[in-house]
Amino acid sequence: MVLESLPVIHDALAPILANKQATDAIWIVGAAVVASTAIRALLFLGNTIYTSFLRPAKKLSKLGKWAIVTGATDGLGKAYAKALAKQGLSVLLISRTQSKLDEVAKEISDKYKVETKTAQVDYSKFSEDVAANLRKTIDSLEVGVLVNNVGISYTYPEKFDKLDEATLRNLVHINCDSVVLMSHMVIGQMDKRKKGAIINVSSASGLFPMGLLTVYSGTKSFVDFFSRALSQEYPNLYIQSVMPFMVVSKLAGLKRPTWNAPTPDDYVRSSLPTIGYEDRTLGYWAHKVSGLIQYLPFNLGEKFTYNTHADINKRYLKRQARITAEAAGKKSQ
Ligand SMILES: NC(=O)c1ccc[n+]([C@@H]2O[C@H](COP(=O)([O-])OP(=O)(O)OC[C@H]3O[C@@H](n4cnc5c(N)ncnc54)[C@H](OP(=O)(O)O)[C@@H]3O)[C@@H](O)[C@H]2O)c1
């Protein structure tokens, strides 16, 4: 069809192409588009290099004596806790498992010579009593930094109706309620002192809708909007939405780093110095590059991500079916 219409297009363009002034104008417009795209690409590259490697970081220990980190015993939370202790902040570590909390608290206080406290909290059961107790502890501390890091995802990408109710509730309670309530516990004292930082760990899954991770994607976009709106209300505070792509962790199911999936320590080393400069960050140079996917036309980014998730779903279910069949075979022998 296109080929058939080529002579028609050629005939239609012929008078324009025969006109030197018209072809000169086309060349000029074309060159301007190419030049402006090249300048924008260079500016993006320069900005990414400057903000990722060269810009001086804010001194976070000036914001208050204590940092609080939720989900602090593994992955990104542990990395944030270590990085903040390294800057001289004492750390209140929060997660579910007391033995892991004790281990990380000891590791941090031994290495960085700062005070540590722990609070055993399961955010899937964050009752009024548990919250009131935690609020009492927090009220007794001068909190400079809160990292709302705790979060869970799906075991594998799946359609919404296949998820059980407990999983749905956990995703919303752990990923959203924790962020709202923890922020509420510290913001009054930060606002009074006119200093403090709240770092909300969202996800690149909150950049645009990601089907087959629908609830995770929705909760992370909630964290992002909550964070950005809160930042408007409290311009004196540093309130940041952090939106990583893949980082090596249990949640991500990744054991080894790659060029675009750093270790949690490397990710935090890169994202922490953006505090005070960026209210919303992808945090790591390779993630900033991956983030360009959101600007592709015709929702190509969304379509590509959906197809990738559908593929992972198929492979996961196939592997599970094989494991079940092998187990059944062994039983019957
Ligand atoms: N890793 C990635 O690729 C990636 C990408 C984008 C965004 N993120 C976000 O980054 C955050 C951290 O992820 P991660 O990969 O570092 O996770 P992770 O390695 O699985 O660590 C999760 C931490 O949260 C704690 N935790 C889990 N469930 C909890 C609960 N119900 N109550 C209290 N604490 C709980 C865990 O300790 P216990 O088990 O002892 O409680 C652990 O300390 C999450 O919000 C995630 O959505 C991660």
The ligand as an SDF file (V2000), in Angstrom:
LIG
                    3D

 48 52  0  0  0  0  0  0  0  0999 V2000
   15.6510   -4.0410   45.0820 N   0  0  0  0  0  0  0  0  0  0  0  0
   15.1130   -3.4420   44.0340 C   0  0  0  0  0  0  0  0  0  0  0  0
   15.4080   -3.7690   42.8630 O   0  0  0  0  0  0  0  0  0  0  0  0
   14.1600   -2.3030   44.2450 C   0  0  0  0  0  0  0  0  0  0  0  0
   13.7810   -1.5520   43.1140 C   0  0  0  0  0  0  0  0  0  0  0  0
   12.8930   -0.5190   43.2900 C   0  0  0  0  0  0  0  0  0  0  0  0
   12.4030   -0.2100   44.5440 C   0  0  0  0  0  0  0  0  0  0  0  0
   12.7690   -0.9610   45.6140 N   0  0  0  0  0  0  0  0  0  0  0  0
   12.2080   -0.6110   46.9220 C   0  0  0  0  0  0  0  0  0  0  0  0
   13.2440   -0.5160   47.8700 O   0  0  0  0  0  0  0  0  0  0  0  0
   12.7520   -0.8770   49.1520 C   0  0  0  0  0  0  0  0  0  0  0  0
   13.6890   -1.8960   49.7890 C   0  0  0  0  0  0  0  0  0  0  0  0
   13.7550   -3.0240   48.9460 O   0  0  0  0  0  0  0  0  0  0  0  0
   14.9380   -4.0900   49.0510 P   0  0  0  0  0  0  0  0  0  0  0  0
   15.0610   -4.6730   47.7080 O   0  0  0  0  0  0  0  0  0  0  0  0
   16.1050   -3.4870   49.7020 O   0  0  0  0  0  0  0  0  0  0  0  0
   14.2310   -5.1730   50.0150 O   0  0  0  0  0  0  0  0  0  0  0  0
   14.8390   -6.3890   50.8420 P   0  0  0  0  0  0  0  0  0  0  0  0
   16.2820   -6.6020   50.5400 O   0  0  0  0  0  0  0  0  0  0  0  0
   13.8890   -7.5030   50.6540 O   0  0  0  0  0  0  0  0  0  0  0  0
   14.7430   -5.8600   52.3610 O   0  0  0  0  0  0  0  0  0  0  0  0
   13.5050   -5.6120   52.9420 C   0  0  0  0  0  0  0  0  0  0  0  0
   13.6810   -5.1120   54.3750 C   0  0  0  0  0  0  0  0  0  0  0  0
   12.3940   -4.8300   54.8930 O   0  0  0  0  0  0  0  0  0  0  0  0
   12.1530   -5.6070   56.0680 C   0  0  0  0  0  0  0  0  0  0  0  0
   10.7460   -5.9940   56.0530 N   0  0  0  0  0  0  0  0  0  0  0  0
   10.1130   -6.7840   55.1400 C   0  0  0  0  0  0  0  0  0  0  0  0
    8.8200   -6.9020   55.4550 N   0  0  0  0  0  0  0  0  0  0  0  0
    8.6200   -6.1530   56.5690 C   0  0  0  0  0  0  0  0  0  0  0  0
    7.4910   -5.8770   57.3910 C   0  0  0  0  0  0  0  0  0  0  0  0
    6.3000   -6.4260   57.1440 N   0  0  0  0  0  0  0  0  0  0  0  0
    7.6370   -5.0670   58.4540 N   0  0  0  0  0  0  0  0  0  0  0  0
    8.8360   -4.5320   58.7490 C   0  0  0  0  0  0  0  0  0  0  0  0
    9.9450   -4.7630   58.0360 N   0  0  0  0  0  0  0  0  0  0  0  0
    9.8460   -5.5660   56.9530 C   0  0  0  0  0  0  0  0  0  0  0  0
   13.1270   -6.7760   55.9530 C   0  0  0  0  0  0  0  0  0  0  0  0
   13.5380   -7.2770   57.2120 O   0  0  0  0  0  0  0  0  0  0  0  0
   12.7420   -8.4310   58.0050 P   0  0  0  0  0  0  0  0  0  0  0  0
   12.5000   -9.5080   56.9900 O   0  0  0  0  0  0  0  0  0  0  0  0
   13.5680   -8.8370   59.1330 O   0  0  0  0  0  0  0  0  0  0  0  0
   11.5240   -7.7440   58.4490 O   0  0  0  0  0  0  0  0  0  0  0  0
   14.3200   -6.1040   55.2980 C   0  0  0  0  0  0  0  0  0  0  0  0
   15.0740   -5.4000   56.2610 O   0  0  0  0  0  0  0  0  0  0  0  0
   11.3270   -1.3650   48.9440 C   0  0  0  0  0  0  0  0  0  0  0  0
   10.4300   -0.3330   49.2490 O   0  0  0  0  0  0  0  0  0  0  0  0
   11.2750   -1.6830   47.4570 C   0  0  0  0  0  0  0  0  0  0  0  0
    9.9810   -1.5510   46.9350 O   0  0  0  0  0  0  0  0  0  0  0  0
   13.6410   -1.9920   45.4920 C   0  0  0  0  0  0  0  0  0  0  0  0
  1  2  1  0
  2  3  2  0
  2  4  1  0
  4  5  1  0
  4 48  2  0
  5  6  2  0
  6  7  1  0
  7  8  2  0
  8  9  1  0
  8 48  1  0
  9 10  1  0
  9 46  1  0
 10 11  1  0
 11 12  1  0
 11 44  1  0
 12 13  1  0
 13 14  1  0
 14 15  2  0
 14 16  1  0
 14 17  1  0
 17 18  1  0
 18 19  2  0
 18 20  1  0
 18 21  1  0
 21 22  1  0
 22 23  1  0
 23 24  1  0
 23 42  1  0
 24 25  1  0
 25 26  1  0
 25 36  1  0
 26 27  1  0
 26 35  1  0
 27 28  2  0
 28 29  1  0
 29 30  1  0
 29 35  2  0
 30 31  1  0
 30 32  2  0
 32 33  1  0
 33 34  2  0
 34 35  1  0
 36 37  1  0
 36 42  1  0
 37 38  1  0
 38 39  2  0
 38 40  1  0
 38 41  1  0
 42 43  1  0
 44 45  1  0
 44 46  1  0
 46 47  1  0
M  CHG  2   8   1  16  -1
M  END
$$$$
